[in-house]
């Protein structure tokens, strides 16, 4: 751990030229006392780091000092920098490690390509925090200590005890066999088995975790993408599904189909509207999806959904009152 931090310290000084002990401490997420000890260790090891006194002083490397990081061409480094701009590292508690890795990637580039790569990354945006309608993504915060414990059990192949709160249930301890970690729409999930049955746990609902010494009962190899697809399919096809028949403005078809589980039938009416028969996970899913379309959709059946949408609209009208 300290060796990685020392390398990161050198890379920070190479990139910025001169930094104060306080600035280095913020970047490395340690105390200034630790930074001073690391500076002394680097000097003892022969790294030419020196202190500049005064108001704008700090620590710097002698001009021309070069670390040896090779084997990465410009496009490979750019691909890693772009991948590092996504939030998966934060979801799995690897934010600090990701920042350190990105500093090493930048340092690996030849001098003339560093500014080019940095400028290119500024021209690419991966999964922004808000869409074109200004709807912000809800990013779940999971304590690093919990994520680290879960991650260790997954990588080591050990059983895991988690204090988990399922939906509408009080939290309780469970012992599981971890298979892998998945991030989807900025939510983290633990894929596991419990007593031989497949289980999926949302990381944000784990309040405590403990890696056990006992080996996990799981296969040596796993196709995590296939496992996730299979569980997603079972999730969509289980539960109290609802079938809805609706007339929809063709311009909003993609929006409705995109949130539905399946399209059972589709035809055009004489007035150009589409008549769609679609299924949803449950009643709440159906009501939410049709409400998003406003006057661009009319539910024909079932009657209870028509009533629910009418009640929603009536409540809004009542809250504004009759215009004078």
C-alpha positions as CSV (number, residue, x, y, z in Angstrom):
1,X,0.0,0.0,0.0
2,X,2.8,2.4,0.9
3,X,4.7,1.6,-2.2
4,X,1.7,2.5,-4.4
5,X,1.4,5.8,-2.5
6,X,5.1,6.6,-3.0
7,X,4.7,6.0,-6.7
8,X,1.6,8.2,-6.8
9,X,3.4,11.0,-4.9
10,X,6.2,11.0,-7.5
11,X,3.7,11.1,-10.3
12,X,1.8,14.0,-8.8
13,X,5.1,16.0,-8.5
14,X,6.0,15.2,-12.1
15,X,2.6,16.3,-13.3
16,X,2.2,19.5,-11.3
17,X,5.8,20.5,-10.9
18,X,5.5,21.7,-7.3
19,X,2.9,20.9,-4.6
20,X,2.6,21.8,-0.9
21,X,2.5,19.1,1.7
22,X,-1.2,20.0,2.3
23,X,-2.0,19.6,-1.4
24,X,-0.3,16.2,-1.6
25,X,-2.1,15.1,1.5
26,X,-5.5,15.9,-0.1
27,X,-4.6,14.1,-3.3
28,X,-3.4,11.0,-1.5
29,X,-6.0,11.1,1.2
30,X,-3.5,10.9,4.0
31,X,-2.2,13.3,6.7
32,X,0.5,15.9,6.1
33,X,2.7,14.1,8.6
34,X,2.5,10.9,6.4
35,X,3.4,13.0,3.3
36,X,6.5,14.3,5.1
37,X,7.5,10.8,6.1
38,X,7.0,9.7,2.5
39,X,9.1,12.6,1.1
40,X,11.9,11.5,3.5
41,X,11.6,7.9,2.3
42,X,11.9,9.0,-1.3
43,X,14.9,11.0,-0.7
44,X,16.6,8.1,1.2
45,X,15.8,5.9,-1.8
46,X,17.6,8.3,-4.2
47,X,14.6,10.1,-5.7
48,X,15.6,13.7,-6.3
49,X,12.8,15.5,-4.4
50,X,13.5,18.8,-2.7
51,X,11.7,21.4,-0.7
52,X,11.2,25.0,-1.8
53,X,10.7,27.4,1.1
54,X,8.4,30.5,1.2
55,X,4.8,31.4,0.8
56,X,4.4,29.6,-2.5
57,X,6.9,26.8,-1.8
58,X,6.4,23.1,-1.6
59,X,8.0,20.0,-2.9
60,X,9.3,19.3,-6.3
61,X,11.5,17.0,-8.3
62,X,14.8,17.9,-9.9
63,X,14.3,18.8,-13.6
64,X,14.6,15.9,-16.0
65,X,13.8,13.2,-13.5
66,X,11.9,10.4,-15.4
67,X,10.1,7.3,-14.1
68,X,10.1,4.2,-16.2
69,X,6.6,3.3,-17.3
70,X,6.5,1.9,-20.8
71,X,4.5,-0.3,-23.2
72,X,1.4,2.0,-23.6
73,X,0.7,3.7,-26.9
74,X,-1.4,6.9,-27.2
75,X,-4.8,5.2,-28.1
76,X,-4.4,2.6,-25.4
77,X,-3.8,5.3,-22.8
78,X,-6.8,7.3,-24.1
79,X,-9.1,4.3,-23.9
80,X,-8.0,3.8,-20.3
81,X,-8.6,7.4,-19.4
82,X,-12.0,7.4,-21.0
83,X,-12.9,4.2,-19.2
84,X,-11.7,5.7,-15.9
85,X,-14.1,8.6,-16.3
86,X,-17.0,6.3,-15.6
87,X,-18.3,5.8,-12.0
88,X,-17.8,2.0,-11.7
89,X,-14.7,2.6,-9.5
90,X,-16.8,4.7,-7.1
91,X,-19.5,2.1,-7.0
92,X,-17.1,-0.7,-5.9
93,X,-15.1,1.5,-3.5
94,X,-12.1,1.8,-5.9
95,X,-12.2,5.6,-6.4
96,X,-8.8,6.3,-4.8
97,X,-7.2,3.4,-6.6
98,X,-8.7,4.6,-9.9
99,X,-7.3,8.1,-9.4
100,X,-3.9,6.6,-8.8
101,X,-4.0,4.4,-11.8
102,X,-5.0,7.4,-14.0
103,X,-2.0,9.4,-12.9
104,X,0.2,6.5,-13.9
105,X,-1.5,6.2,-17.3
106,X,-0.9,9.9,-18.0
107,X,2.7,9.6,-16.8
108,X,3.3,6.7,-19.2
109,X,2.7,8.8,-22.2
110,X,5.6,10.6,-24.0
111,X,5.9,14.2,-23.1
112,X,4.5,15.5,-26.3
113,X,1.3,13.3,-26.1
114,X,0.2,14.1,-22.5
115,X,-1.6,17.4,-23.4
116,X,-3.1,15.8,-26.5
117,X,-4.6,12.9,-24.5
118,X,-5.9,15.2,-21.7
119,X,-7.5,17.4,-24.3
120,X,-9.1,14.4,-26.1
121,X,-10.6,13.1,-22.8
122,X,-12.3,16.5,-22.3
123,X,-14.1,16.0,-25.6
124,X,-15.7,12.7,-24.5
125,X,-18.5,12.4,-21.9
126,X,-19.5,9.0,-20.7
127,X,-22.9,8.6,-18.9
128,X,-23.4,12.1,-17.6
129,X,-25.2,12.6,-14.2
130,X,-28.3,14.2,-15.9
131,X,-30.1,13.5,-19.2
132,X,-31.4,16.0,-21.7
133,X,-34.5,16.5,-19.6
134,X,-32.3,17.4,-16.6
135,X,-33.3,14.3,-14.7
136,X,-30.4,13.4,-12.4
137,X,-29.2,9.9,-11.8
138,X,-29.5,8.7,-8.2
139,X,-26.1,7.5,-7.2
140,X,-26.1,5.3,-4.2
141,X,-23.5,5.9,-1.5
142,X,-22.1,2.7,0.1
143,X,-19.5,3.0,2.9
144,X,-16.1,2.1,1.6
145,X,-15.5,-0.3,4.5
146,X,-18.5,-2.4,3.6
147,X,-17.7,-2.5,-0.1
148,X,-14.1,-3.4,0.6
149,X,-15.2,-6.3,2.8
150,X,-17.6,-7.6,0.2
151,X,-14.9,-7.2,-2.5
152,X,-12.3,-9.1,-0.5
153,X,-14.7,-12.1,0.0
154,X,-15.6,-12.1,-3.8
155,X,-12.0,-12.1,-4.9
156,X,-10.7,-14.5,-2.2
157,X,-13.6,-17.0,-2.8
158,X,-14.7,-16.9,0.8
159,X,-18.2,-17.0,2.3
160,X,-19.6,-13.7,3.5
161,X,-22.0,-12.6,6.3
162,X,-24.1,-9.6,5.4
163,X,-26.6,-7.6,7.5
164,X,-29.1,-7.0,4.7
165,X,-32.5,-5.2,4.6
166,X,-34.7,-6.6,1.8
167,X,-37.6,-4.4,0.6
168,X,-40.2,-3.7,3.2
169,X,-38.4,-6.1,5.7
170,X,-36.3,-5.5,8.7
171,X,-32.5,-6.2,8.3
172,X,-31.1,-9.6,9.3
173,X,-27.9,-11.5,9.0
174,X,-27.4,-13.8,6.1
175,X,-24.5,-16.1,5.1
176,X,-23.9,-16.2,1.4
177,X,-21.5,-17.6,-1.2
178,X,-20.5,-14.6,-3.3
179,X,-20.2,-15.0,-7.1
180,X,-19.4,-11.5,-8.3
181,X,-20.2,-7.8,-8.3
182,X,-22.2,-5.9,-10.9
183,X,-22.9,-2.2,-11.5
184,X,-26.0,-1.3,-13.4
185,X,-27.3,2.3,-13.8
186,X,-24.9,3.3,-11.0
187,X,-26.4,0.8,-8.6
188,X,-24.1,-1.9,-7.2
189,X,-25.2,-5.5,-6.8
190,X,-23.7,-8.6,-5.2
191,X,-24.5,-11.8,-7.0
192,X,-24.4,-14.8,-4.7
193,X,-26.0,-18.1,-3.8
194,X,-27.6,-18.9,-0.4
195,X,-28.3,-22.5,0.5
196,X,-27.8,-23.3,-3.2
197,X,-30.4,-20.8,-4.4
198,X,-29.5,-17.8,-6.6
199,X,-29.7,-14.4,-4.8
200,X,-29.0,-10.8,-5.8
201,X,-28.3,-8.2,-3.1
202,X,-28.2,-4.5,-3.6
203,X,-25.0,-3.1,-2.0
204,X,-26.8,0.0,-0.7
205,X,-29.0,-2.3,1.5
206,X,-26.0,-3.9,3.2
207,X,-25.4,-2.2,6.6
208,X,-22.5,-4.5,7.6
209,X,-20.4,-7.2,6.1
210,X,-17.9,-9.8,7.4
211,X,-15.6,-12.0,5.2
212,X,-15.5,-15.6,6.6
213,X,-12.5,-18.0,6.5
214,X,-14.7,-20.7,5.0
215,X,-14.4,-21.3,1.3
216,X,-17.4,-20.2,-0.8
217,X,-19.4,-23.0,-2.6
218,X,-19.1,-21.7,-6.2
219,X,-17.7,-22.8,-9.6
220,X,-14.0,-21.9,-10.3
221,X,-15.1,-20.0,-13.5
222,X,-18.0,-17.8,-14.1
223,X,-19.5,-15.9,-17.0
224,X,-20.8,-12.9,-15.0
225,X,-22.4,-11.3,-18.0
226,X,-24.5,-14.4,-18.7
227,X,-25.4,-14.8,-15.0
228,X,-26.6,-11.2,-14.9
229,X,-28.7,-11.6,-18.0
230,X,-30.3,-14.8,-16.7
231,X,-31.2,-13.2,-13.4
232,X,-32.5,-10.1,-15.1
233,X,-34.7,-12.2,-17.4
234,X,-36.1,-14.1,-14.4
235,X,-36.8,-10.8,-12.6
236,X,-38.7,-9.4,-15.5
237,X,-40.8,-12.5,-16.0
238,X,-41.6,-13.2,-12.3
239,X,-44.2,-11.4,-10.2
240,X,-47.7,-10.1,-10.8
241,X,-47.4,-9.0,-14.5
242,X,-50.0,-6.6,-15.9
243,X,-51.2,-6.4,-19.5
244,X,-52.3,-3.1,-20.9
245,X,-54.1,-2.1,-24.1
246,X,-53.4,1.6,-25.0
247,X,-53.7,4.1,-27.8
248,X,-50.3,5.9,-28.2
249,X,-49.0,8.7,-30.2
250,X,-46.4,7.1,-32.6
251,X,-43.8,9.7,-31.6
252,X,-43.9,8.3,-28.0
253,X,-43.9,4.6,-29.0
254,X,-40.2,4.0,-28.3
255,X,-40.5,5.5,-24.8
256,X,-43.4,3.2,-23.9
257,X,-41.8,0.1,-25.5
258,X,-38.5,0.9,-23.9
259,X,-40.0,0.6,-20.4
260,X,-42.4,-2.3,-21.0
261,X,-41.5,-6.0,-20.6
262,X,-42.9,-7.1,-23.9
263,X,-45.1,-6.0,-26.8
264,X,-47.9,-8.6,-27.4
265,X,-49.7,-6.8,-30.3
266,X,-49.5,-3.7,-32.3
267,X,-51.7,-2.1,-35.0
268,X,-52.5,1.4,-36.4
269,X,-55.8,3.1,-35.9
270,X,-57.5,5.0,-38.7
271,X,-56.5,8.4,-37.1
272,X,-52.8,7.4,-37.1
273,X,-52.6,6.5,-33.5
274,X,-51.0,3.2,-32.5
275,X,-52.9,0.5,-30.6
276,X,-50.4,-1.4,-28.4
277,X,-50.9,-4.3,-26.1
278,X,-47.9,-4.4,-23.7
279,X,-47.0,-6.1,-20.4
280,X,-45.4,-4.5,-17.3
281,X,-43.8,-6.0,-14.2
282,X,-46.7,-5.0,-11.9
283,X,-49.4,-2.4,-11.4
284,X,-47.1,0.3,-10.1
285,X,-44.8,-0.2,-13.1
286,X,-47.8,0.1,-15.5
287,X,-49.2,3.2,-13.8
288,X,-45.8,4.9,-13.8
289,X,-45.1,4.2,-17.4
290,X,-48.4,5.4,-18.8
291,X,-48.4,8.5,-16.6
292,X,-45.1,9.6,-18.1
293,X,-46.8,9.8,-21.5
294,X,-49.5,12.3,-20.4
295,X,-52.0,13.1,-23.1
296,X,-49.9,11.1,-25.7
297,X,-51.4,7.9,-24.5
298,X,-54.9,6.6,-23.5
299,X,-55.3,3.4,-21.6
300,X,-58.2,1.3,-23.0
301,X,-57.9,-1.6,-20.6
302,X,-57.8,-2.5,-17.7
303,X,-60.3,-0.3,-16.1
304,X,-58.5,0.0,-12.8
305,X,-55.5,1.6,-14.5
306,X,-57.8,4.1,-16.3
307,X,-59.3,4.9,-12.9
308,X,-55.8,5.3,-11.3
309,X,-54.6,7.7,-13.9
310,X,-57.9,9.7,-13.7
311,X,-57.5,10.0,-10.0
312,X,-53.9,11.2,-10.4
313,X,-55.0,13.9,-12.9
314,X,-58.0,14.9,-10.8
315,X,-55.7,15.4,-7.8
316,X,-53.5,17.7,-9.7
317,X,-56.5,19.7,-11.0
318,X,-57.8,20.0,-7.5
319,X,-54.5,21.3,-6.2
320,X,-54.5,24.2,-8.7
321,X,-58.2,25.0,-8.4
322,X,-60.4,26.6,-11.0
323,X,-58.8,29.4,-12.9
324,X,-60.4,32.8,-12.4
